[in-house]
Every structure is written in structure tokens, then in C-alpha cells.
Amino acid sequence: MRDEKPRESSQRMVRVIVESPYKGKSVNGTSVAHNVDYLRACMRDCLLRGEAPYASHGLYTQPGVLADDIHEERELGIAAGFAWREAADLTVVYIDLGVSEGMQRGVEDATERGCPVEYRSLPEWQSARV
């Protein structure tokens, strides 16, 4: 965990789209649960930087929303997540577990929309790098 304390600021929080792996073993040799733990660490990192993170893959995959293993529902979730990029200031790609196909699509969408892309790594997750 970062030792850093939350940044106190009266400035507007930077709105960031978080790209991190979601699917399990087929992407990076880890489970969905492991990837969700990583996503939580990424979101915490953003918040401690004074950013307002949004991660559609952590929201739309909740039980009763969309099923990531059903192609049509996965595509619907991706499209809905991409729609939020227009409101984002930055796309942040967390790379410790690799860059999945879905993450790469997010980078391409950000580039097409002119949204800056920044790559990040979390020191406490670097040993998990694939």
C-alpha cells in the first residue's frame, strides 16, 4: 500500500478512466478475483493522487448487471464504458498484470477521442507482473 495520505485540495478532481485487466486465466494467468483486487488498488492509487477514477469493468460486471462471459453483454459494457471517456480528462493504464485485449481497446478509444493516456505501475504489485 502507498504510504501517501490523501491529497487535500480545493481544486477540481481530475476525472480518470482506469484500464486494468478483468478477465481471469485466459489473459494474465490470474483469477478474476485477483484482477478485482488489483483494480481496487488502482482505484485507491487514483484517489490518493486526488483523481476521481471510473472503471466500468468493476461496475458493469457486478452480479445482476452484465455477464462478461456473454459476448453481447461484454460488448455492451465496453461501449457504455467508452461513452464515459468523453467526460474524462485522462485514461490511466495500470500495467503490473499486463495489458489485455480489452485494455488495448480502451487505449485505442482514448487515442481516437484525443484523451491523454498515462501508463502506471503500483510498486506493491510489481512482483505480480507477467
Backbone bond lengths (Angstrom), bond angles and torsions (degrees), N, CA, C in turn:
res aa  C-N    CA-C-N  psi(-1)  N-CA   C-N-CA  omega(-1)  CA-C   N-CA-C  phi
1 M - - - 1.452 - - 1.523 110.38 -
2 R 1.278 114.65 148.89 1.459 118.93 177.76 1.515 109.17 -72.57
3 D 1.334 115.59 139.52 1.459 120.78 177.12 1.524 111.04 -79.64
4 E 1.299 115.50 -10.60 1.454 121.73 -176.04 1.529 111.27 -65.27
5 K 1.302 115.49 139.66 1.465 120.90 176.18 1.521 108.72 -88.55
6 P 1.318 117.10 155.26 1.464 119.21 177.95 1.521 111.11 -55.14
7 R 1.306 115.17 138.87 1.457 121.33 179.56 1.517 109.58 -76.26
8 E 1.312 115.63 126.98 1.460 120.50 175.62 1.516 107.51 -93.08
9 S 1.312 115.62 129.15 1.451 118.77 -176.87 1.515 109.98 -157.68
10 S 1.311 114.37 147.12 1.451 119.63 174.62 1.525 109.94 -95.76
11 Q 1.342 116.52 -0.85 1.456 120.73 178.94 1.526 110.34 -78.18
12 R 1.336 115.45 157.07 1.451 121.17 176.72 1.528 109.62 -62.45
13 M 1.320 116.07 136.85 1.457 120.10 177.54 1.528 109.15 -70.84
14 V 1.314 115.92 141.11 1.454 122.23 176.55 1.531 107.55 -75.30
15 R 1.333 116.34 128.64 1.467 121.34 -179.79 1.524 108.85 -87.86
16 V 1.333 115.93 118.82 1.462 120.17 -177.47 1.524 111.17 -121.32
17 I 1.322 114.74 140.66 1.457 122.36 170.03 1.524 105.75 -92.93
18 V 1.328 116.72 127.25 1.460 121.75 -179.66 1.524 109.33 -95.94
19 E 1.327 115.72 127.53 1.462 122.31 173.01 1.524 107.48 -110.78
20 S 1.339 115.66 120.40 1.459 122.52 175.70 1.528 106.68 -150.87
21 P 1.339 117.97 161.79 1.468 118.97 -178.62 1.527 111.51 -66.29
22 Y 1.328 115.92 148.43 1.464 119.87 172.59 1.525 110.47 -120.36
23 K 1.310 116.85 -55.64 1.465 120.05 -178.27 1.524 109.87 -54.16
24 G 1.311 114.94 153.83 1.458 120.66 -177.87 1.511 114.37 -86.42
25 K 1.290 115.75 -132.49 1.457 125.00 -166.16 1.517 116.27 -44.90
26 S 1.311 118.67 -34.10 1.457 119.52 -176.72 1.531 112.69 -67.79
27 V 1.307 118.06 -18.61 1.468 120.11 -176.33 1.525 111.92 -99.58
28 N 1.307 118.24 -52.71 1.467 119.06 -171.86 1.524 113.74 -136.39
29 G 1.315 117.41 16.02 1.455 120.43 177.14 1.516 114.00 76.51
30 T 1.327 118.16 9.82 1.456 121.48 179.59 1.522 109.57 -119.51
31 S 1.308 115.86 171.89 1.457 120.94 -179.65 1.521 111.39 -88.25
32 V 1.321 115.43 162.62 1.464 120.09 174.75 1.524 109.23 -57.83
33 A 1.332 117.37 -42.01 1.471 120.76 -179.33 1.531 110.92 -59.06
34 H 1.330 117.23 -41.45 1.465 121.63 178.21 1.529 109.80 -63.30
35 N 1.329 116.26 -42.81 1.462 120.55 -179.77 1.526 111.54 -66.98
36 V 1.331 117.43 -34.04 1.468 120.71 176.84 1.533 109.72 -68.71
37 D 1.332 117.14 -38.91 1.473 119.93 174.79 1.526 110.10 -59.62
38 Y 1.333 116.09 -42.10 1.464 120.95 178.31 1.527 110.61 -64.00
39 L 1.323 116.78 -43.21 1.465 120.53 177.80 1.523 110.80 -58.05
40 R 1.315 117.13 -42.66 1.471 120.38 178.26 1.531 110.44 -60.10
41 A 1.324 116.94 -41.78 1.471 120.51 178.30 1.531 110.46 -64.86
42 C 1.327 117.13 -37.88 1.474 121.22 178.10 1.527 110.51 -65.03
43 M 1.328 116.16 -44.11 1.469 119.91 179.38 1.532 110.07 -62.70
44 R 1.322 116.57 -42.02 1.469 120.17 177.67 1.525 110.48 -60.88
45 D 1.319 116.65 -42.86 1.454 121.17 178.61 1.530 110.30 -58.04
46 C 1.320 116.72 -45.77 1.469 120.61 178.48 1.530 111.17 -60.61
47 L 1.314 116.13 -48.01 1.463 120.26 -177.98 1.526 111.44 -61.12
48 L 1.331 116.45 -40.70 1.460 119.80 179.32 1.534 112.26 -68.95
49 R 1.320 116.77 -18.38 1.467 121.85 175.15 1.525 111.57 -87.22
50 G 1.331 116.49 -0.40 1.454 120.03 -178.97 1.517 113.32 84.84
51 E 1.321 116.29 19.72 1.458 121.55 -179.42 1.527 110.77 -101.80
52 A 1.316 115.27 160.41 1.466 122.45 175.90 1.530 106.97 -110.12
53 P 1.347 117.32 96.18 1.459 120.02 -175.01 1.527 113.32 -81.64
54 Y 1.339 114.66 150.08 1.460 122.16 173.64 1.522 107.37 -134.85
55 A 1.319 116.51 128.83 1.463 121.67 -179.82 1.527 108.24 -133.40
56 S 1.314 116.63 96.91 1.468 120.48 -176.39 1.522 111.69 -59.84
57 H 1.329 117.73 -34.03 1.462 120.33 -178.45 1.530 112.23 -68.83
58 G 1.301 117.60 -19.30 1.462 120.85 175.06 1.512 112.49 -88.65
59 L 1.314 116.97 -16.08 1.460 122.18 -177.76 1.524 111.99 -101.38
60 Y 1.320 116.54 -51.73 1.462 120.45 -173.66 1.525 113.41 -72.93
61 T 1.319 117.67 -14.63 1.466 121.11 179.47 1.528 112.77 -92.28
62 Q 1.315 116.95 4.47 1.461 120.76 177.35 1.534 109.27 -63.82
63 P 1.333 117.86 148.13 1.468 120.43 179.85 1.535 111.75 -52.58
64 G 1.321 114.74 133.12 1.452 120.25 178.04 1.513 114.91 88.30
65 V 1.356 117.61 -3.14 1.469 119.90 179.88 1.528 108.20 -99.91
66 L 1.322 118.63 -84.64 1.460 122.82 177.56 1.526 109.20 -130.95
67 A 1.325 115.27 151.65 1.469 120.99 178.10 1.524 108.77 -101.57
68 D 1.322 116.97 114.83 1.458 122.00 -177.05 1.525 112.20 -65.18
69 D 1.323 117.60 -23.32 1.467 120.72 -178.85 1.534 113.19 -86.48
70 I 1.323 117.54 0.07 1.462 122.18 173.63 1.524 106.64 -104.59
71 H 1.327 116.37 115.68 1.463 121.98 -171.16 1.529 112.89 -50.39
72 E 1.320 117.32 -49.02 1.465 120.63 -176.65 1.535 111.22 -62.51
73 E 1.331 116.81 -39.29 1.471 120.35 179.63 1.520 110.81 -71.64
74 R 1.321 117.06 -37.54 1.475 120.43 176.50 1.531 110.06 -61.07
75 E 1.326 116.00 -45.80 1.467 120.31 179.89 1.529 111.45 -63.70
76 L 1.328 117.19 -38.49 1.465 121.35 177.12 1.530 110.28 -61.85
77 G 1.320 116.33 -44.15 1.465 120.56 178.04 1.511 112.69 -63.60
78 I 1.332 116.48 -41.05 1.462 120.40 178.05 1.523 110.25 -63.04
79 A 1.336 116.36 -45.69 1.476 119.96 179.55 1.525 111.05 -61.42
80 A 1.331 116.89 -41.80 1.472 120.20 179.28 1.526 110.71 -64.97
81 G 1.312 117.04 -40.20 1.464 120.43 177.24 1.517 112.02 -63.98
82 F 1.337 115.91 -41.59 1.464 120.11 179.13 1.524 110.98 -63.74
83 A 1.328 117.49 -33.48 1.471 120.44 -179.98 1.526 111.38 -60.72
84 W 1.327 116.95 -30.29 1.472 120.84 179.53 1.520 112.40 -72.84
85 R 1.339 117.54 -18.33 1.463 119.84 -175.40 1.526 112.00 -62.20
86 E 1.320 117.37 -27.04 1.474 120.09 178.26 1.524 111.77 -60.43
87 A 1.321 117.08 -27.47 1.461 121.47 179.62 1.530 112.34 -90.62
88 A 1.332 116.69 -8.53 1.466 120.64 -174.66 1.523 112.04 -84.32
89 D 1.330 114.48 149.42 1.455 121.76 174.75 1.526 111.38 -91.41
90 L 1.338 115.72 -22.99 1.459 120.84 -170.23 1.518 109.36 -159.71
91 T 1.323 116.51 145.19 1.461 122.66 169.48 1.517 106.85 -107.67
92 V 1.324 116.96 127.82 1.459 121.96 -178.12 1.526 108.49 -114.73
93 V 1.326 115.57 124.52 1.458 122.27 -177.88 1.525 108.24 -108.95
94 Y 1.317 116.19 115.62 1.462 121.37 178.71 1.528 108.29 -93.37
95 I 1.323 116.69 122.29 1.461 122.23 -164.70 1.529 116.21 -107.33
96 D 1.310 118.76 1.30 1.471 120.27 -174.01 1.520 113.99 -61.00
97 L 1.335 117.91 -29.74 1.462 121.20 -179.85 1.523 111.60 -104.43
98 G 1.315 116.41 13.95 1.456 121.06 -179.26 1.518 111.22 94.96
99 V 1.330 115.16 174.67 1.462 121.90 179.46 1.525 107.20 -113.74
100 S 1.315 115.62 114.10 1.460 121.49 -178.36 1.526 110.95 -81.28
101 E 1.321 115.88 171.26 1.468 121.39 177.07 1.524 110.20 -60.90
102 G 1.335 117.21 -41.62 1.466 120.67 178.49 1.520 112.29 -63.98
103 M 1.328 116.56 -39.74 1.468 120.78 177.23 1.518 110.30 -64.35
104 Q 1.336 116.74 -42.52 1.465 120.49 179.30 1.526 110.32 -62.18
105 R 1.332 116.84 -39.20 1.462 119.79 175.97 1.527 110.49 -61.70
106 G 1.331 117.00 -38.26 1.460 120.91 177.42 1.521 112.13 -63.77
107 V 1.325 116.66 -40.66 1.465 121.02 177.69 1.531 109.68 -63.65
108 E 1.322 116.39 -43.57 1.471 120.13 179.18 1.523 110.91 -62.67
109 D 1.338 116.75 -42.23 1.467 120.62 178.58 1.526 110.41 -62.64
110 A 1.328 116.48 -44.06 1.469 120.12 179.06 1.519 110.93 -60.80
111 T 1.323 116.35 -44.39 1.464 121.08 -179.53 1.523 110.76 -62.17
112 E 1.329 116.29 -44.89 1.471 120.55 179.28 1.526 111.57 -61.56
113 R 1.335 117.33 -34.48 1.462 121.61 -178.08 1.531 112.69 -88.30
114 G 1.314 117.23 -3.36 1.466 120.34 -179.53 1.517 113.02 76.79
115 C 1.323 117.27 21.96 1.468 121.87 177.73 1.535 108.21 -88.90
116 P 1.326 118.35 123.70 1.465 119.93 179.82 1.531 111.83 -57.60
117 V 1.331 115.44 147.39 1.464 122.63 179.84 1.524 108.47 -120.48
118 E 1.331 115.55 132.39 1.464 121.33 178.17 1.525 108.13 -127.46
119 Y 1.339 116.68 135.42 1.463 121.96 178.03 1.522 108.79 -99.85
120 R 1.328 115.04 136.85 1.469 120.37 -178.09 1.514 110.84 -135.67
121 S 1.321 113.68 159.75 1.450 122.47 175.90 1.526 108.03 -136.83
122 L 1.308 115.83 145.77 1.464 121.40 177.23 1.524 108.55 -103.89
123 P 1.334 118.15 119.74 1.469 120.74 -176.34 1.530 113.51 -51.44
124 E 1.317 117.38 -39.67 1.462 120.12 -177.35 1.526 113.02 -72.76
125 W 1.316 118.37 -8.77 1.470 123.07 -179.88 1.524 112.02 -111.94
126 Q 1.324 119.01 -0.78 1.461 120.36 -175.27 1.525 112.93 -63.32
127 S 1.312 118.62 -28.27 1.463 120.27 178.82 1.529 111.38 -71.92
128 A 1.336 117.01 -13.88 1.458 121.44 178.78 1.520 111.89 -88.29
129 R 1.334 116.82 -2.79 1.466 121.94 -175.74 1.520 110.22 -57.34
130 V 1.329 114.83 139.17 1.472 119.98 -179.97 1.510 111.26 -103.78
